[in-house]
Amino acid sequence: MTEDEISYKIRGSIFKVYNELGPGLYESVYQDVLLYVLRNEGLVVRDEVEVPVYYEGVKMKVGFRLDLLVENKVIVEIKSVENLARIHHKQVINYLRLTKKKLAILVNFNVDNITKGIVRKVNNL
């Protein structure tokens, strides 16, 4: 599947989760339920994917974790905040750059309209 095809399935699953649970829960709840729904859609999904950080070719002790990685192609970063801040967008862009992935979806479940809570970020797509 292409990144766009995967993205379409992810968006549908986000809508499904949001329509069932609504806004206002912890990010961990949305992450766990979205993981379940995406896997039920037949997608290969890994959660809390560790990504090392290298500096001058040396692997650092610290790194970061992707909330979800779908089909080893699309990153899903989940938030449940009043408003997405600029740092959330920068975080996802850096995830794309460091992993060399082409597409990420930043989703904020704590919104009145989930359509406004979904943001696509691209890296040379």
Secondary structure, DSSP 8 states (H G I E B T S, - for coil): --HHHHHHHHHHHHHHHHHHH-S-S-HHHHHHHHHHHHHHTT--EEEEEEEEEEETTEEEEEEEEEEEEETTTEEEEEE--SS--HHHHHHHHHHHHHHT-SEEEEEE-SSSSGGGGEEEEES--
